[in-house]
Amino acid sequence: MDTDNLVHMANRIGEFFQTMPEREEAVLEITQHLRKFWAPRMRRELLEHVDRTGGDDLLPLVRQAVLAHRHELI
């Protein structure tokens, strides 16, 4: 899958959840969404992208979710 598209989709998810008043709750919701609705290959490619680039093209909230809950996304 195209990494740019994965980043775009992850950021769209982040945009939705960043309206939540509690940041940690938003981070958990992003993680749960990725785990429930993304195929393992998509999650793996996003993690590889973050490892390669640092994930600077992800919204800070999405990057935090991916890094803090990485073990749940593998």
ChimeraX commands (.cxc) that place a marker at each C-alpha (Angstrom):
marker #1 position 0.00,0.00,0.00 radius 0.5
marker #1 position 1.12,3.54,-0.68 radius 0.5
marker #1 position 2.70,5.00,2.46 radius 0.5
marker #1 position 1.52,8.52,1.64 radius 0.5
marker #1 position -2.04,7.21,1.56 radius 0.5
marker #1 position -1.59,5.45,4.92 radius 0.5
marker #1 position -0.27,8.66,6.46 radius 0.5
marker #1 position -3.17,10.61,4.98 radius 0.5
marker #1 position -5.73,8.14,6.34 radius 0.5
marker #1 position -4.06,8.04,9.77 radius 0.5
marker #1 position -4.09,11.83,9.91 radius 0.5
marker #1 position -7.78,11.92,8.99 radius 0.5
marker #1 position -8.46,9.58,11.91 radius 0.5
marker #1 position -6.40,11.88,14.12 radius 0.5
marker #1 position -8.34,14.93,12.95 radius 0.5
marker #1 position -11.57,13.26,14.03 radius 0.5
marker #1 position -10.33,12.26,17.49 radius 0.5
marker #1 position -8.37,15.43,18.26 radius 0.5
marker #1 position -11.66,17.14,19.12 radius 0.5
marker #1 position -11.94,15.00,22.24 radius 0.5
marker #1 position -11.33,16.99,25.42 radius 0.5
marker #1 position -8.97,14.40,26.97 radius 0.5
marker #1 position -5.78,13.87,24.98 radius 0.5
marker #1 position -5.03,10.42,26.41 radius 0.5
marker #1 position -8.53,9.26,25.57 radius 0.5
marker #1 position -8.03,10.48,21.99 radius 0.5
marker #1 position -4.72,8.59,21.80 radius 0.5
marker #1 position -6.43,5.40,22.95 radius 0.5
marker #1 position -9.30,5.87,20.48 radius 0.5
marker #1 position -6.85,6.31,17.58 radius 0.5
marker #1 position -5.03,3.15,18.63 radius 0.5
marker #1 position -8.26,1.19,18.90 radius 0.5
marker #1 position -9.46,2.44,15.53 radius 0.5
marker #1 position -6.22,1.40,13.83 radius 0.5
marker #1 position -6.32,-1.99,15.51 radius 0.5
marker #1 position -9.98,-2.68,14.67 radius 0.5
marker #1 position -10.25,-1.32,11.15 radius 0.5
marker #1 position -6.80,-1.49,9.59 radius 0.5
marker #1 position -5.41,-4.72,8.22 radius 0.5
marker #1 position -2.25,-5.98,9.95 radius 0.5
marker #1 position -0.24,-5.20,6.81 radius 0.5
marker #1 position -1.41,-1.56,6.89 radius 0.5
marker #1 position -0.47,-1.19,10.56 radius 0.5
marker #1 position 2.90,-2.83,9.94 radius 0.5
marker #1 position 3.64,-0.49,7.03 radius 0.5
marker #1 position 2.71,2.55,9.13 radius 0.5
marker #1 position 5.02,1.37,11.92 radius 0.5
marker #1 position 7.84,0.79,9.43 radius 0.5
marker #1 position 7.28,4.29,8.06 radius 0.5
marker #1 position 7.53,5.78,11.56 radius 0.5
marker #1 position 10.71,3.78,12.20 radius 0.5
marker #1 position 12.22,5.00,8.93 radius 0.5
marker #1 position 11.19,8.65,9.05 radius 0.5
marker #1 position 10.29,9.41,12.65 radius 0.5
marker #1 position 6.70,10.02,11.61 radius 0.5
marker #1 position 7.10,13.77,11.26 radius 0.5
marker #1 position 4.37,13.79,8.60 radius 0.5
marker #1 position 1.83,12.44,11.09 radius 0.5
marker #1 position -0.26,14.69,13.30 radius 0.5
marker #1 position 1.35,14.84,16.75 radius 0.5
marker #1 position -1.64,13.02,18.26 radius 0.5
marker #1 position -1.39,10.18,15.73 radius 0.5
marker #1 position 2.35,9.93,16.17 radius 0.5
marker #1 position 1.88,9.76,19.94 radius 0.5
marker #1 position -0.71,6.99,19.56 radius 0.5
marker #1 position 1.51,4.95,17.26 radius 0.5
marker #1 position 4.58,5.30,19.45 radius 0.5
marker #1 position 2.86,4.88,22.82 radius 0.5
marker #1 position 0.79,1.86,21.81 radius 0.5
marker #1 position 3.04,0.27,19.22 radius 0.5
marker #1 position 2.78,-3.18,20.84 radius 0.5
marker #1 position -0.99,-3.14,20.25 radius 0.5
marker #1 position -0.58,-2.38,16.56 radius 0.5
marker #1 position 1.83,-5.16,15.65 radius 0.5
marker link #1:1,2 radius 0.2
marker link #1:2,3 radius 0.2
marker link #1:3,4 radius 0.2
marker link #1:4,5 radius 0.2
marker link #1:5,6 radius 0.2
marker link #1:6,7 radius 0.2
marker link #1:7,8 radius 0.2
marker link #1:8,9 radius 0.2
marker link #1:9,10 radius 0.2
marker link #1:10,11 radius 0.2
marker link #1:11,12 radius 0.2
marker link #1:12,13 radius 0.2
marker link #1:13,14 radius 0.2
marker link #1:14,15 radius 0.2
marker link #1:15,16 radius 0.2
marker link #1:16,17 radius 0.2
marker link #1:17,18 radius 0.2
marker link #1:18,19 radius 0.2
marker link #1:19,20 radius 0.2
marker link #1:20,21 radius 0.2
marker link #1:21,22 radius 0.2
marker link #1:22,23 radius 0.2
marker link #1:23,24 radius 0.2
marker link #1:24,25 radius 0.2
marker link #1:25,26 radius 0.2
marker link #1:26,27 radius 0.2
marker link #1:27,28 radius 0.2
marker link #1:28,29 radius 0.2
marker link #1:29,30 radius 0.2
marker link #1:30,31 radius 0.2
marker link #1:31,32 radius 0.2
marker link #1:32,33 radius 0.2
marker link #1:33,34 radius 0.2
marker link #1:34,35 radius 0.2
marker link #1:35,36 radius 0.2
marker link #1:36,37 radius 0.2
marker link #1:37,38 radius 0.2
marker link #1:38,39 radius 0.2
marker link #1:39,40 radius 0.2
marker link #1:40,41 radius 0.2
marker link #1:41,42 radius 0.2
marker link #1:42,43 radius 0.2
marker link #1:43,44 radius 0.2
marker link #1:44,45 radius 0.2
marker link #1:45,46 radius 0.2
marker link #1:46,47 radius 0.2
marker link #1:47,48 radius 0.2
marker link #1:48,49 radius 0.2
marker link #1:49,50 radius 0.2
marker link #1:50,51 radius 0.2
marker link #1:51,52 radius 0.2
marker link #1:52,53 radius 0.2
marker link #1:53,54 radius 0.2
marker link #1:54,55 radius 0.2
marker link #1:55,56 radius 0.2
marker link #1:56,57 radius 0.2
marker link #1:57,58 radius 0.2
marker link #1:58,59 radius 0.2
marker link #1:59,60 radius 0.2
marker link #1:60,61 radius 0.2
marker link #1:61,62 radius 0.2
marker link #1:62,63 radius 0.2
marker link #1:63,64 radius 0.2
marker link #1:64,65 radius 0.2
marker link #1:65,66 radius 0.2
marker link #1:66,67 radius 0.2
marker link #1:67,68 radius 0.2
marker link #1:68,69 radius 0.2
marker link #1:69,70 radius 0.2
marker link #1:70,71 radius 0.2
marker link #1:71,72 radius 0.2
marker link #1:72,73 radius 0.2
marker link #1:73,74 radius 0.2
view
